[in-house]
Structure formats: C-alpha cells, structure tokens
Amino acid sequence: MALDNLPTMMKKSSVMQFIFYCACGGAGVASDLLIFYVTLLCGVWYQIANLIGYLFGTVVSFFLNRKITFNVRDKVFIRLAFFMGAALVGFITSALLMWLMIDFLSVDAKIAKLLTLPAVIIIQFSINRRITFKI
C-alpha cells in the first residue's frame, strides 16, 4: 500500500476513515482525559471537569481529523462550527450517561468517563463523516 494513495483510499473506505478517525480522536481523547483528571484532582465538579476536558480534546481532534482523516483544508471555520455542533451532541450524550452512572449507579467519575467514550465516538464520527467534512 503506497502512502501517496492514502487520501484516495480513505475517501473510498468508511472503515479506513473510522480507523483514522479513532487514531486522531485518540489524541483528542488523551487530551480530554488528562485535563478531566487534573481538574478533578483540583476539586472541580465532575461535569465542569468533563466540559473543560471535552472542549480541549475536541479542538485537538478537529485539527488532526481535518488534515489526516478527511484530508480537507478549506472552509476551516464552517467545518469547525459543524464539528463543535457534533461535539455538543457528543458532550450531551457524555454528560447524561455520566450523570446516570455516577449519581444513580455510584460508578467512579473516572470510570464513567471512560465508559461513555464508545457511544460518543460512534455518534460524532457519524455526524462528522456525513455533514462536517462533506460540506
């Protein structure tokens, strides 16, 4: 597989896009989790810590996915706005799931945060693939 054909292959294969999306998103998630854990250690309420980490991780993920996964460089601000809209849907999903797990099931906040990731990743990938990076 030649690396110079990678952008073309990624456009053709939704599986490849999902793999690259997860890899780039991994950097965003790592940023999110780091900020989340640090703010929790500082005594910040878990939902505020979740918001701060989530925003930071979303920006990291946008710039990596824009360049690597979807290979688009135009309409940066429009795409960022749509990406943030998808992130808002993901954040609401994350916040709701965390609230249920922490307040009703007594799951530790750090564990609850990790457990929300699969749902959020699938939701945001679907929105970003179909809307954000298609415009």
Backbone torsions as a table, in degrees:
resi	resn	phi	psi	omega
1	MET	NA	117.6	-179.8
2	ALA	-80.9	135.6	-179.0
3	LEU	-67.3	-25.7	180.0
4	ASP	-70.6	-16.4	176.5
5	ASN	-93.3	-0.6	-175.0
6	LEU	-57.7	-48.0	179.7
7	PRO	-59.1	-39.6	178.8
8	THR	-65.4	-43.7	179.6
9	MET	-63.3	-39.4	-179.0
10	MET	-64.6	-36.5	178.7
11	LYS	-66.9	-32.3	-176.9
12	LYS	-81.1	-28.8	-171.9
13	SER	-115.5	113.0	177.2
14	SER	-68.2	-27.4	177.1
15	VAL	-65.8	-45.8	177.5
16	MET	-62.2	-41.6	178.5
17	GLN	-60.8	-42.5	-179.8
18	PHE	-63.8	-40.2	178.4
19	ILE	-62.8	-47.3	178.3
20	PHE	-66.3	-37.7	177.7
21	TYR	-59.6	-44.1	179.0
22	CYS	-66.6	-38.8	179.3
23	ALA	-65.8	-48.0	178.8
24	CYS	-67.2	-40.8	177.7
25	GLY	-64.0	-27.2	177.3
26	GLY	-59.0	-38.1	176.4
27	ALA	-66.3	-39.6	176.7
28	GLY	-65.6	-42.4	178.9
29	VAL	-64.9	-41.6	177.9
30	ALA	-60.4	-42.5	177.3
31	SER	-63.2	-45.8	179.0
32	ASP	-57.5	-52.0	-177.3
33	LEU	-63.5	-41.2	178.9
34	LEU	-59.7	-49.4	179.9
35	ILE	-64.6	-42.1	179.0
36	PHE	-58.2	-50.5	-178.2
37	TYR	-65.0	-41.0	179.9
38	VAL	-64.7	-44.4	-180.0
39	THR	-67.6	-34.1	174.3
40	LEU	-61.6	-43.9	178.8
41	LEU	-61.6	-27.9	178.9
42	CYS	-82.9	2.0	176.4
43	GLY	89.1	12.8	179.4
44	VAL	-76.3	139.9	178.5
45	TRP	-57.0	140.8	-171.8
46	TYR	-56.8	-34.1	-179.2
47	GLN	-71.7	-37.0	176.6
48	ILE	-69.8	-42.3	176.9
49	ALA	-60.3	-39.6	177.9
50	ASN	-62.4	-44.7	-179.9
51	LEU	-63.0	-46.6	-178.6
52	ILE	-62.3	-49.7	179.2
53	GLY	-62.8	-41.3	-177.9
54	TYR	-63.0	-43.6	179.1
55	LEU	-61.7	-46.9	-179.4
56	PHE	-62.6	-47.5	179.8
57	GLY	-62.6	-34.5	179.4
58	THR	-65.3	-42.4	179.3
59	VAL	-64.7	-44.3	177.2
60	VAL	-59.0	-47.9	-178.8
61	SER	-62.0	-40.8	-179.6
62	PHE	-58.7	-51.8	-174.8
63	PHE	-67.1	-35.2	176.6
64	LEU	-70.4	-46.2	-179.3
65	ASN	-67.1	-36.4	179.1
66	ARG	-57.7	-44.2	-175.7
67	LYS	-85.7	-45.1	-170.7
68	ILE	-90.2	-52.5	-173.5
69	THR	-75.1	-48.7	-172.9
70	PHE	-104.3	-8.6	174.5
71	ASN	51.0	49.1	176.3
72	VAL	-123.4	143.0	-178.7
73	ARG	-129.5	-1.8	-178.7
74	ASP	-94.9	170.2	174.8
75	LYS	50.0	45.3	-173.5
76	VAL	-56.3	-49.3	-174.9
77	PHE	-71.1	-36.0	176.8
78	ILE	-66.3	-45.6	179.5
79	ARG	-64.5	-39.6	178.0
80	LEU	-61.9	-40.8	178.9
81	ALA	-62.1	-44.7	178.2
82	PHE	-66.6	-39.4	178.5
83	PHE	-61.9	-41.3	178.5
84	MET	-67.5	-34.0	174.8
85	GLY	-63.0	-43.6	176.1
86	ALA	-63.8	-38.6	178.4
87	ALA	-64.6	-35.8	177.7
88	LEU	-62.9	-43.0	176.3
89	VAL	-61.1	-44.1	177.7
90	GLY	-63.6	-40.6	179.9
91	PHE	-65.1	-43.8	178.9
92	ILE	-61.0	-41.5	176.6
93	THR	-60.8	-47.6	179.9
94	SER	-61.4	-47.5	-178.2
95	ALA	-62.3	-42.6	179.6
96	LEU	-65.3	-47.2	179.4
97	LEU	-63.8	-40.2	178.3
98	MET	-64.4	-42.9	179.0
99	TRP	-58.3	-46.9	179.3
100	LEU	-62.1	-46.4	-177.3
101	MET	-68.4	-42.5	-175.0
102	ILE	-78.8	-50.6	-173.7
103	ASP	-80.6	-24.5	-178.2
104	PHE	-110.3	-29.6	-177.6
105	LEU	-109.5	-1.2	178.5
106	SER	57.8	35.1	175.8
107	VAL	-79.4	140.1	177.0
108	ASP	-58.9	141.7	-176.2
109	ALA	-57.8	-39.5	-179.0
110	LYS	-66.3	-40.2	178.5
111	ILE	-69.1	-43.3	179.7
112	ALA	-59.5	-42.1	178.9
113	LYS	-58.2	-46.5	179.5
114	LEU	-63.8	-38.0	-177.9
115	LEU	-68.9	-22.2	179.4
116	THR	-79.7	-19.1	-171.9
117	LEU	-57.2	-46.4	-178.6
118	PRO	-57.7	-44.6	179.9
119	ALA	-63.4	-43.9	-178.5
120	VAL	-65.4	-42.6	-179.6
121	ILE	-61.0	-46.6	-178.2
122	ILE	-65.5	-44.0	179.6
123	ILE	-61.7	-49.9	-176.5
124	GLN	-68.8	-38.1	176.9
125	PHE	-59.7	-45.7	-179.0
126	SER	-59.8	-46.2	179.8
127	ILE	-65.9	-47.4	-176.4
128	ASN	-67.3	-38.2	179.4
129	ARG	-68.1	-40.0	-175.7
130	ARG	-84.1	-26.0	-174.4
131	ILE	-121.8	-64.5	-170.3
132	THR	-53.9	-47.8	-175.2
133	PHE	-100.8	14.8	174.0
134	LYS	-103.6	-21.3	-177.0
135	ILE	-72.2	NA	NA
